[in-house]
Amino acid sequence: MHIYLIGFMGSGKSHWGRLLSKQINWPYFDLDQVIQDKAGKTIAEIFAQEGEAFFRQLEHDTLLALSQNKQPMILSCGGGTPCFFNNMAVMKQQGKVVWLDTAEQVLLERLQKEKSHRPLIRDIPDDELRAFIHTKRQERKAYYEQADIQLSEETLTLPALEKILFDNGK
């Protein structure tokens, strides 16, 4: 089984993915990091040099390749991953999809600190970031809601996450 963590950028997918990986001793992958390693460029460079369509295809191809692995794994996906191609169907077919639903104010506070390495928000003025987060989150919500499990990231604990995921056993 694979565990796919989805949610808006800044929602804590990488943080919780690493913690869960250590807790249950499963391999952990960050989809964006795998893409960067494969391309030899940062996500920001891929967006700037090749465009979003190229990135989304690379993201889809990388998701497919990782999902074909038969060994259990935890994968933190990019915020837009479930919204393109048939990525959500691929994830649901191969494992459990967990939406880390994080409040917009928390996202705003986190993303203001991380703008420089986030290509979708790098050029958005701080006073417009809240509106961008709200709009983009609403656009993606229908995809996120297809997750097998929805969790409020702000109140999440590692024991609770493990219990929710493995009530039926590993």
N, C-alpha and C positions, 0 to 999 in steps of 0.2 A: 504494500500500500504506500501511496505517496500522500503527503500533506502539503497542500498549496495554501500559502497565506496571501490574501489579496486585501486591497484597501487603497485609499487615496495616498498619494505621496506624503511621507511624514507620519503615517499612521502607526508605525512601530513594527512593521513586518520583519525587518532584518533583526531588530532587537529580540523579538519574541522567537524568531526562527533559530537564532543562535542559542538562546537559553533552552528551548525545547530540545534541540539537538544534543546538547550536553546532558540534559536530564534523562533522555531515553536512549542515548547513544546511537542515534541515526545520523547518517551524513546530512550535512546542511549545504545548500547552495543558494546563492543570491542570483536571480536571473540576470539582473543588470551586470553584475560582476562577471558572470560567465560570458555574457555578450562582449563586454569590454576585453576580456582575455582573448576571446576568439578573434575579435576585430583588430586588436592591438591599438585601440583608441578608446577614449572616454565616451560615455553616452553623449555628452555635450558636443564632442568633436564629430561623432557620427551624425547627430542632428544638423550641425552646422555645415558639414561637408557633403552629406548624402541626402539629408532631408528626413522628415518623419516617416514617409512611406517606406523608404529603404530600411529604416530602423524597425518599423513594425513587422516587416517581412523577416528580418534577421531575428527579431524577438520570437516570432511564431516558429521559425525553423529550429531555434534553440530550445524552445519549450517542447516541441515534438521530440527532439533528440533526447532530452533529459527524461521525458515521460516514458520513453520506450525502455528505460532501464528497469529491470525487474526487481532490483534491490530497493527496500524501503528508503525513502528520503524525505527531507523537508525542503521546500522550495519557496523562498520569498519572491513574489512576482512584482513587476513594476505596476504602478498605479493604473496604467491603461491596458495592461495585458489582457484582462478578461473582456475587453471591449472590442477586440479586433479578431478578424477571421473567425474560426470556430474554437478559439482558445478555451473558453469556458467549458465547452463540451468535452474537449480533450482532457482538461483537468478533472472534471466530474467522472469521466470514464475510468481514469487511472487512480483515483483516490478521493480524499475528502478535501473540500474547498472551504476555507475558513475566512470569513470577512471580518477584519479588525475595523470596526466602525468607531471612528474617533471624532469627537466634537470639533466643529469648525473653529472655535476659538483656540483649542489646543493645536490644531493643524496650523493656524495662523502664527501662533507663537513659535512653533518649531520651524516652520518654513521661512520665516523672516531671517532666521539665523543661517539657513542653508541655501539661500537663493543662488549664490555664485556657482554652485555645481549642479543646479537643477535647470536643464535647458528650457522647460516649458514655462518657468516663472522668472528666469534670470533678468529679463528686461521689463518686468512688470513693476511699476512704481509701488512702493510700500503702501501708499494710500489706496491703491486699486487691488491689492492682493486679496483682501477679504472677499470682495465681489467675485474675483476670479475663482477662488476656492469654492465659494457657494455655487456658482454657475457650473463649473466643471464637475463638482461632486454630484450635483443634481443630474447632469448628463449621464454620469456613470452609474448612478444608483440602481437603475434597472438591471444592470449587469451584476453589480455587487450583490443585489438581493437574491440572485440565483445560487449563491453559495449554500453549501450544505449546513453550515453553522455560522451564525452571526453573533459576534461578541463585542461588547463595549470595551474598547482598549483601555480606557482610563481606569477601570475597576478590575481589570484582568489580573489574575495571579497564575503563576506557573502550575501549582497543584490543580487549580480549577481547569486550566487549559488541558492538562494531561487527562484529568478525569472525563471531561467532555469528549475528548477525542477517542479515548480507549475504554469507554463503558462496556463495549462489547469485546474487549480483549485486544491485545496487539496482534 
